[in-house]
Protein backbone atom coordinates (compact mmCIF):
# COMPACT_ATOMS: atom_id res chain seq x y z
CA UNK A 1 0.00 0.00 0.00
CA UNK A 2 1.59 3.30 -0.98
CA UNK A 3 1.37 6.88 0.77
CA UNK A 4 -0.06 9.82 -1.28
CA UNK A 5 2.49 12.68 -1.97
CA UNK A 6 1.66 16.48 -2.32
CA UNK A 7 1.89 17.73 -5.84
CA UNK A 8 2.16 21.53 -4.90
CA UNK A 9 5.69 22.85 -5.32
CA UNK A 10 7.24 24.61 -2.31
CA UNK A 11 7.96 28.32 -2.90
CA UNK A 12 11.44 29.10 -3.84
CA UNK A 13 13.37 31.56 -1.67
CA UNK A 14 13.13 34.30 -4.32
CA UNK A 15 9.36 34.08 -4.49
CA UNK A 16 9.04 34.15 -0.70
CA UNK A 17 11.15 37.27 -0.46
CA UNK A 18 9.12 38.94 -3.15
CA UNK A 19 5.85 38.12 -1.40
CA UNK A 20 7.19 39.46 1.88
CA UNK A 21 8.30 42.63 0.18
CA UNK A 22 4.90 43.08 -1.47
CA UNK A 23 3.19 42.57 1.89
CA UNK A 24 5.48 45.16 3.48
CA UNK A 25 4.79 47.63 0.69
CA UNK A 26 1.07 47.07 1.01
CA UNK A 27 1.34 47.61 4.75
CA UNK A 28 3.39 50.79 4.24
CA UNK A 29 0.92 52.01 1.63
CA UNK A 30 -1.96 51.37 3.97
CA UNK A 31 -0.14 53.25 6.73
CA UNK A 32 0.64 56.11 4.36
CA UNK A 33 -2.99 56.24 3.27
CA UNK A 34 -4.06 56.24 6.91
CA UNK A 35 -1.64 59.09 7.64
CA UNK A 36 -2.89 60.96 4.58
CA UNK A 37 -6.50 60.52 5.69
CA UNK A 38 -5.49 61.63 9.18
CA UNK A 39 -3.66 64.68 7.85
CA UNK A 40 -6.51 65.52 5.49
CA UNK A 41 -8.89 65.21 8.40
CA UNK A 42 -6.73 67.62 10.40
CA UNK A 43 -6.46 70.05 7.49
CA UNK A 44 -10.21 69.90 7.00
CA UNK A 45 -10.94 70.69 10.64
CA UNK A 46 -8.36 73.30 11.61
CA UNK A 47 -9.56 76.90 11.94
CA UNK A 48 -6.52 78.35 10.16
CA UNK A 49 -6.28 78.63 6.40
CA UNK A 50 -3.51 76.37 5.06
CA UNK A 51 -2.34 77.35 1.57
CA UNK A 52 0.38 75.64 -0.47
CA UNK A 53 1.95 77.25 -3.53
CA UNK A 54 4.67 76.05 -5.86
CA UNK A 55 7.81 78.01 -6.56
CA UNK A 56 5.91 80.08 -9.12
CA UNK A 57 3.38 80.97 -6.43
CA UNK A 58 0.56 79.05 -8.08
CA UNK A 59 -1.89 77.64 -5.53
CA UNK A 60 -1.57 73.88 -5.04
CA UNK A 61 -3.62 73.35 -1.88
CA UNK A 62 -6.46 75.30 -0.28
CA UNK A 63 -8.10 73.79 2.81
CA UNK A 64 -11.74 74.23 3.98
CA UNK A 65 -10.71 76.90 6.51
CA UNK A 66 -9.23 78.91 3.60
CA UNK A 67 -12.57 78.58 1.84
CA UNK A 68 -14.38 79.92 4.92
CA UNK A 69 -11.92 82.77 5.50
CA UNK A 70 -11.53 84.00 1.91
CA UNK A 71 -14.82 82.94 0.28
CA UNK A 72 -13.36 80.96 -2.67
CA UNK A 73 -13.60 77.21 -2.98
CA UNK A 74 -10.53 75.10 -3.60
CA UNK A 75 -11.76 74.27 -7.11
CA UNK A 76 -11.92 77.99 -7.93
CA UNK A 77 -8.41 78.87 -6.81
CA UNK A 78 -6.20 75.85 -7.54
CA UNK A 79 -3.67 76.91 -10.18
CA UNK A 80 -4.17 80.65 -9.68
CA UNK A 81 -1.35 82.93 -8.61
CA UNK A 82 -1.69 83.68 -4.90
CA UNK A 83 -0.58 87.33 -5.08
CA UNK A 84 -3.08 88.20 -7.78
CA UNK A 85 -5.89 86.52 -5.86
CA UNK A 86 -5.37 87.92 -2.36
CA UNK A 87 -3.65 91.23 -3.17
CA UNK A 88 -1.96 91.22 0.23
CA UNK A 89 -1.15 94.44 2.06
CA UNK A 90 1.62 93.91 4.62
CA UNK A 91 1.66 95.53 8.07
CA UNK A 92 4.96 94.34 9.50
CA UNK A 93 7.24 94.67 6.46
CA UNK A 94 7.41 97.17 3.68
CA UNK A 95 6.14 94.92 0.87
CA UNK A 96 5.91 91.37 -0.51
CA UNK A 97 9.54 91.32 -1.65
CA UNK A 98 10.77 92.25 1.83
CA UNK A 99 8.70 89.42 3.31
CA UNK A 100 10.06 86.98 0.70
CA UNK A 101 13.65 88.08 1.41
CA UNK A 102 13.14 87.37 5.14
CA UNK A 103 11.70 83.93 4.25
CA UNK A 104 14.75 83.13 2.10
CA UNK A 105 17.13 84.28 4.79
CA UNK A 106 15.49 82.69 7.83
CA UNK A 107 13.39 79.91 6.32
CA UNK A 108 10.30 81.40 7.94
CA UNK A 109 8.34 84.64 7.86
CA UNK A 110 5.75 85.59 10.48
CA UNK A 111 3.74 88.75 10.18
CA UNK A 112 0.40 90.43 9.73
CA UNK A 113 -1.37 91.86 6.73
CA UNK A 114 -4.66 92.56 5.02
CA UNK A 115 -5.89 90.06 2.38
CA UNK A 116 -8.72 90.47 -0.10
CA UNK A 117 -11.91 88.48 0.45
CA UNK A 118 -13.98 87.26 -2.45
CA UNK A 119 -16.62 89.96 -1.80
CA UNK A 120 -13.97 92.69 -1.82
CA UNK A 121 -13.57 93.52 1.86
CA UNK A 122 -10.25 93.07 3.63
CA UNK A 123 -9.52 90.27 6.08
CA UNK A 124 -6.82 90.92 8.67
CA UNK A 125 -4.49 87.92 8.69
CA UNK A 126 -1.68 86.69 10.93
CA UNK A 127 0.58 84.51 8.77
CA UNK A 128 3.29 81.93 9.35
CA UNK A 129 5.05 81.07 6.08
CA UNK A 130 7.70 78.36 5.58
CA UNK A 131 9.47 76.52 2.81
CA UNK A 132 7.97 73.21 1.72
CA UNK A 133 10.70 70.57 1.08
CA UNK A 134 10.66 67.09 -0.46
CA UNK A 135 12.30 64.01 1.00
CA UNK A 136 15.69 65.18 -0.26
CA UNK A 137 15.39 68.56 1.43
CA UNK A 138 14.89 70.43 -1.81
CA UNK A 139 12.50 73.40 -1.61
CA UNK A 140 9.54 72.54 -3.81
CA UNK A 141 7.04 75.12 -2.62
CA UNK A 142 5.81 77.37 0.16
CA UNK A 143 3.18 76.63 2.79
CA UNK A 144 1.38 79.39 4.64
CA UNK A 145 -0.78 79.08 7.74
CA UNK A 146 -3.08 82.09 7.92
CA UNK A 147 -5.21 82.97 10.93
CA UNK A 148 -8.14 85.37 10.64
CA UNK A 149 -7.58 88.02 13.34
CA UNK A 150 -10.00 90.58 11.93
CA UNK A 151 -12.17 90.66 15.04
CA UNK A 152 -9.13 90.80 17.33
CA UNK A 153 -7.56 93.51 15.19
CA UNK A 154 -10.75 95.58 15.34
CA UNK A 155 -10.85 95.18 19.11
CA UNK A 156 -7.19 96.19 19.33
CA UNK A 157 -7.77 99.20 17.10
CA UNK A 158 -10.76 100.21 19.23
CA UNK A 159 -8.63 99.72 22.33
CA UNK A 160 -5.84 101.83 20.87
CA UNK A 161 -8.33 104.56 20.02
CA UNK A 162 -9.77 104.29 23.51
CA UNK A 163 -6.30 104.43 25.06
CA UNK A 164 -5.39 107.41 22.89
CA UNK A 165 -8.55 109.20 23.99
CA UNK A 166 -7.87 108.23 27.58
CA UNK A 167 -4.31 109.56 27.38
CA UNK A 168 -5.53 112.74 25.69
CA UNK A 169 -8.13 113.22 28.40
CA UNK A 170 -5.89 112.55 31.41
CA UNK A 171 -2.99 114.49 29.91
CA UNK A 172 -5.23 117.55 29.96
CA UNK A 173 -6.45 117.02 33.50
CA UNK A 174 -5.39 119.96 35.68
CA UNK A 175 -4.29 117.61 38.46
CA UNK A 176 -1.72 114.74 38.59
CA UNK A 177 -2.96 111.30 37.48
CA UNK A 178 -0.77 108.21 37.89
CA UNK A 179 -1.07 104.48 37.16
CA UNK A 180 1.12 102.20 39.25
CA UNK A 181 1.81 98.55 38.41
CA UNK A 182 1.44 95.77 40.99
CA UNK A 183 4.95 96.54 42.30
CA UNK A 184 3.96 100.20 42.81
CA UNK A 185 6.20 101.39 40.00
CA UNK A 186 5.13 104.26 37.79
CA UNK A 187 3.42 102.81 34.72
CA UNK A 188 1.82 106.00 33.47
CA UNK A 189 2.06 109.66 34.49
CA UNK A 190 0.14 112.54 32.95
CA UNK A 191 1.45 115.99 32.09
CA UNK A 192 0.31 117.53 35.39
CA UNK A 193 2.26 114.91 37.34
CA UNK A 194 5.37 115.56 35.26
CA UNK A 195 5.01 119.27 35.92
CA UNK A 196 4.58 118.79 39.67
CA UNK A 197 7.46 116.28 39.88
CA UNK A 198 9.76 118.64 37.96
CA UNK A 199 11.21 115.58 36.21
CA UNK A 200 10.92 114.21 32.64
CA UNK A 201 8.69 111.23 32.04
CA UNK A 202 11.55 108.76 31.46
CA UNK A 203 12.91 109.48 34.94
CA UNK A 204 9.59 108.41 36.47
CA UNK A 205 8.39 105.38 34.47
CA UNK A 206 9.45 102.04 35.91
CA UNK A 207 10.55 103.53 39.23
CA UNK A 208 8.95 103.81 42.67
CA UNK A 209 8.14 107.06 44.46
CA UNK A 210 10.87 106.53 47.05
CA UNK A 211 13.41 106.04 44.25
CA UNK A 212 12.54 109.40 42.73
CA UNK A 213 11.49 111.73 45.55
CA UNK A 214 13.02 112.61 48.91
CA UNK A 215 11.52 111.23 52.11
CA UNK A 216 10.05 114.59 53.02
CA UNK A 217 8.03 114.53 49.81
CA UNK A 218 6.64 110.99 50.19
CA UNK A 219 6.38 110.75 53.99
CA UNK A 220 2.64 111.40 54.26
CA UNK A 221 1.17 109.97 51.05
CA UNK A 222 3.30 106.83 50.60
CA UNK A 223 1.65 104.96 53.53
CA UNK A 224 -1.75 105.54 51.88
CA UNK A 225 -0.49 104.13 48.55
CA UNK A 226 0.93 101.04 50.24
CA UNK A 227 -2.26 100.56 52.26
CA UNK A 228 -4.33 100.61 49.05
CA UNK A 229 -2.01 97.98 47.50
CA UNK A 230 -2.09 95.63 50.51
CA UNK A 231 -5.67 96.06 51.70
CA UNK A 232 -7.24 96.33 48.22
CA UNK A 233 -9.37 99.15 49.63
CA UNK A 234 -9.56 102.71 48.27
CA UNK A 235 -7.46 105.11 50.34
CA UNK A 236 -7.73 108.90 50.47
CA UNK A 237 -6.33 111.76 52.51
CA UNK A 238 -4.81 115.23 52.55
CA UNK A 239 -1.02 115.34 52.68
CA UNK A 240 1.85 117.78 52.78
CA UNK A 241 4.75 117.08 50.41
CA UNK A 242 8.03 118.89 51.02
CA UNK A 243 10.02 119.16 47.80
CA UNK A 244 13.08 120.94 46.51
CA UNK A 245 10.83 123.42 44.73
CA UNK A 246 8.56 124.22 47.66
CA UNK A 247 5.80 122.72 49.75
CA UNK A 248 2.80 121.07 48.09
CA UNK A 249 -0.53 120.43 49.76
CA UNK A 250 -2.39 117.62 48.00
CA UNK A 251 -5.50 115.50 48.41
CA UNK A 252 -4.70 111.98 47.18
CA UNK A 253 -6.99 109.09 46.21
CA UNK A 254 -5.61 105.60 45.53
CA UNK A 255 -7.86 103.06 43.78
CA UNK A 256 -6.60 99.44 43.61
CA UNK A 257 -7.53 97.48 40.45
CA UNK A 258 -7.83 93.71 40.89
CA UNK A 259 -8.06 90.82 38.40
CA UNK A 260 -10.80 88.17 38.43
CA UNK A 261 -8.88 86.18 41.06
CA UNK A 262 -8.59 89.20 43.35
CA UNK A 263 -4.87 89.80 42.72
CA UNK A 264 -3.61 93.38 42.48
CA UNK A 265 -2.98 94.50 38.91
CA UNK A 266 -2.65 98.27 39.12
CA UNK A 267 -3.28 101.23 41.39
CA UNK A 268 -4.85 104.40 40.02
CA UNK A 269 -3.79 107.58 41.79
CA UNK A 270 -5.32 111.04 41.61
CA UNK A 271 -3.64 113.93 43.40
CA UNK A 272 -5.58 117.16 43.65
CA UNK A 273 -3.12 120.00 44.19
CA UNK A 274 -4.49 122.02 47.09
CA UNK A 275 -1.48 124.32 47.39
CA UNK A 276 -3.17 127.39 45.93
CA UNK A 277 -6.29 126.78 48.03
CA UNK A 278 -4.34 126.21 51.25
CA UNK A 279 -2.21 129.29 50.65
CA UNK A 280 -5.34 131.31 49.83
CA UNK A 281 -7.01 130.04 53.01
CA UNK A 282 -3.94 130.97 55.04
CA UNK A 283 -3.91 134.44 53.45
CA UNK A 284 -7.64 134.77 54.13
CA UNK A 285 -7.12 133.78 57.76
CA UNK A 286 -4.38 136.38 58.07
CA UNK A 287 -6.62 138.96 56.45
CA UNK A 288 -9.50 137.99 58.73
CA UNK A 289 -7.19 138.24 61.74
CA UNK A 290 -6.12 141.72 60.62
CA UNK A 291 -9.71 142.76 60.05
CA UNK A 292 -10.70 141.32 63.41
CA UNK A 293 -7.90 143.30 65.05
CA UNK A 294 -9.15 146.47 63.36
CA UNK A 295 -12.73 145.53 64.18
CA UNK A 296 -11.93 145.01 67.86
CA UNK A 297 -9.79 148.13 68.12
CA UNK A 298 -12.58 150.40 66.87
CA UNK A 299 -13.97 152.93 69.38
CA UNK A 300 -17.58 152.31 68.44
CA UNK A 301 -19.66 149.20 69.03
CA UNK A 302 -20.06 147.38 65.71
CA UNK A 303 -22.52 144.64 64.78
CA UNK A 304 -22.98 142.75 61.52
CA UNK A 305 -26.58 141.54 61.20
CA UNK A 306 -28.34 139.43 58.58
CA UNK A 307 -31.76 140.19 57.09
CA UNK A 308 -33.49 138.32 59.94
CA UNK A 309 -31.95 140.39 62.78
CA UNK A 310 -29.47 137.61 63.59
CA UNK A 311 -26.01 138.59 64.83
CA UNK A 312 -23.26 137.50 62.41
CA UNK A 313 -20.34 139.28 64.08
CA UNK A 314 -19.61 141.85 66.78
CA UNK A 315 -16.54 143.52 68.24
CA UNK A 316 -15.20 143.79 71.77
CA UNK A 317 -16.75 147.24 72.39
CA UNK A 318 -20.14 145.88 71.31
CA UNK A 319 -19.87 142.94 73.71
CA UNK A 320 -19.07 145.30 76.62
CA UNK A 321 -21.92 147.65 75.70
CA UNK A 322 -24.45 144.81 75.50
CA UNK A 323 -23.27 143.51 78.88
CA UNK A 324 -23.86 146.96 80.42
CA UNK A 325 -27.27 147.37 78.82
CA UNK A 326 -28.73 143.88 79.30
CA UNK A 327 -26.45 142.14 81.78
CA UNK A 328 -26.12 139.33 79.16
CA UNK A 329 -23.33 137.99 76.98
CA UNK A 330 -24.10 138.38 73.29
CA UNK A 331 -23.47 135.35 70.99
CA UNK A 332 -23.26 134.91 67.22
CA UNK A 333 -26.67 133.73 66.01
CA UNK A 334 -28.62 135.66 68.66
CA UNK A 335 -31.39 138.02 67.63
CA UNK A 336 -30.26 141.60 68.14
CA UNK A 337 -33.80 142.44 69.25
CA UNK A 338 -33.10 140.49 72.44
CA UNK A 339 -30.72 143.26 73.50
CA UNK A 340 -32.68 146.32 72.30
CA UNK A 341 -34.46 148.30 75.02
CA UNK A 342 -38.22 147.74 74.59
CA UNK A 343 -38.70 151.50 74.62
CA UNK A 344 -36.41 151.81 71.58
CA UNK A 345 -37.41 148.60 69.75
CA UNK A 346 -40.02 150.14 67.47
CA UNK A 347 -37.64 152.80 66.27
CA UNK A 348 -34.83 150.28 65.83
CA UNK A 349 -37.01 148.02 63.68
CA UNK A 350 -38.18 150.94 61.54
CA UNK A 351 -34.61 152.10 60.89
CA UNK A 352 -33.50 148.49 60.25
CA UNK A 353 -36.19 147.95 57.60
CA UNK A 354 -35.35 151.26 55.93
CA UNK A 355 -31.71 150.15 55.80
CA UNK A 356 -32.65 146.81 54.23
CA UNK A 357 -34.45 148.85 51.57
CA UNK A 358 -31.12 150.51 50.75
CA UNK A 359 -31.17 153.67 52.90
CA UNK A 360 -28.19 154.63 55.06
CA UNK A 361 -29.33 156.11 58.38
CA UNK A 362 -27.51 157.92 61.19
CA UNK A 363 -28.69 159.89 64.20
CA UNK A 364 -27.91 160.67 67.81
CA UNK A 365 -29.74 158.71 70.47
CA UNK A 366 -29.78 158.67 74.27
CA UNK A 367 -29.71 155.28 76.01
CA UNK A 368 -30.77 154.78 79.65
CA UNK A 369 -28.88 151.99 81.43
CA UNK A 370 -30.48 149.81 84.12
CA UNK A 371 -28.70 151.81 86.83
CA UNK A 372 -30.37 154.96 85.57
CA UNK A 373 -27.25 156.35 83.89
CA UNK A 374 -27.93 158.05 80.57
CA UNK A 375 -25.42 158.10 77.72
CA UNK A 376 -25.53 159.51 74.23
CA UNK A 377 -24.60 157.50 71.12
CA UNK A 378 -24.11 158.38 67.48
CA UNK A 379 -25.83 155.36 65.83
CA UNK A 380 -25.64 154.35 62.15
CA UNK A 381 -27.37 151.73 59.99
CA UNK A 382 -25.49 150.85 56.76
CA UNK A 383 -26.75 148.34 54.15
CA UNK A 384 -24.30 145.51 53.35
CA UNK A 385 -24.24 144.54 49.67
CA UNK A 386 -23.06 141.30 48.06
CA UNK A 387 -20.01 141.73 45.85
CA UNK A 388 -20.82 142.50 42.24
CA UNK A 389 -24.54 143.21 42.59
CA UNK A 390 -27.12 145.24 44.51
CA UNK A 391 -28.47 142.41 46.65
CA UNK A 392 -28.45 143.42 50.32
CA UNK A 393 -27.13 140.71 52.62
CA UNK A 394 -27.68 142.50 55.94
CA UNK A 395 -27.03 145.57 58.03
CA UNK A 396 -23.87 146.99 59.61
CA UNK A 397 -25.01 148.67 62.83
CA UNK A 398 -22.65 150.86 64.85
CA UNK A 399 -22.97 152.99 67.97
CA UNK A 400 -20.30 155.48 69.07
CA UNK A 401 -20.50 156.80 72.63
CA UNK A 402 -20.62 160.60 72.33
CA UNK A 403 -21.55 161.33 75.94
CA UNK A 404 -18.30 163.21 76.57
CA UNK A 405 -18.88 165.32 73.48
CA UNK A 406 -22.43 166.03 74.55
CA UNK A 407 -21.26 167.08 78.00
CA UNK A 408 -18.64 169.33 76.43
CA UNK A 409 -21.22 170.85 74.10
CA UNK A 410 -23.58 171.44 77.01
CA UNK A 411 -20.78 173.00 79.09
CA UNK A 412 -19.80 175.23 76.18
CA UNK A 413 -23.39 176.29 75.63
CA UNK A 414 -23.73 177.11 79.33
CA UNK A 415 -20.53 179.13 79.29
CA UNK A 416 -21.60 180.98 76.15
CA UNK A 417 -24.89 181.79 77.83
CA UNK A 418 -23.08 183.08 80.89
CA UNK A 419 -20.76 185.22 78.74
CA UNK A 420 -23.72 186.58 76.81
CA UNK A 421 -25.33 187.63 80.11
CA UNK A 422 -22.20 189.40 81.28
CA UNK A 423 -21.79 191.20 77.96
CA UNK A 424 -25.41 192.30 77.92
CA UNK A 425 -25.16 193.62 81.50
CA UNK A 426 -21.99 195.62 80.82
CA UNK A 427 -22.27 199.44 81.06
CA UNK A 428 -20.03 199.95 78.06
CA UNK A 429 -21.11 199.43 74.50
CA UNK A 430 -19.48 196.24 73.14
CA UNK A 431 -19.42 195.64 69.41
CA UNK A 432 -17.50 192.86 67.59
CA UNK A 433 -17.11 192.42 63.84
CA UNK A 434 -15.69 189.56 61.72
CA UNK A 435 -12.92 189.81 59.16
CA UNK A 436 -15.31 191.23 56.59
CA UNK A 437 -16.46 193.92 59.04
CA UNK A 438 -19.82 192.39 59.65
CA UNK A 439 -21.28 192.87 63.14
CA UNK A 440 -21.44 189.64 65.06
CA UNK A 441 -22.03 191.07 68.59
CA UNK A 442 -23.96 194.22 69.62
CA UNK A 443 -24.76 194.39 73.34
CA UNK A 444 -27.56 196.21 75.13
CA UNK A 445 -25.40 199.24 75.94
CA UNK A 446 -24.48 199.58 72.27
CA UNK A 447 -28.16 199.54 71.35
CA UNK A 448 -28.85 202.37 73.76
CA UNK A 449 -25.83 204.34 72.58
CA UNK A 450 -26.46 204.05 68.86
CA UNK A 451 -30.20 203.66 68.89
ABEGO torsion letter per residue (X at the ends): XBBBBBABBBBBAAAAAAAAAAAAAAAAAAAAAAAAAAAAAAAAABABBBBBBBAAGBBABBBAAAAAAAGBBAAAABGBBAAAAAGBBBAABABAAAAAAAAAAAGBBBBBBBBBBAAGBBBBBBBBBBBBBBAAGBBAEBBBBBBBAAAAAAAAAAAAAAAAAAAAAAAABABBBBBBBAAGBBABBBAAAAAAAGBBAAAABGBBAAAABBAAAAAAAAAAAAAAAAAGBBBBEBBBBBBAAEBBBBBBBBBBBBBAAGBBABBBBBBBBAAAAAAAAAAAAAAAAAAAAAAAABABBBBBBBAAGBBABBBAAAAAAAAAAAGBBBBBGBBAAAABBAAAAAAAAAAAAAAAAGBBBBBBBBBBBAAGBBBBBBBBBBBBBBBGBABBAEBBBBBBBAAAAAAAAAAAAAAAAAAAAAAAABABBBBBBBAAGBBABBBAAAAAAAX
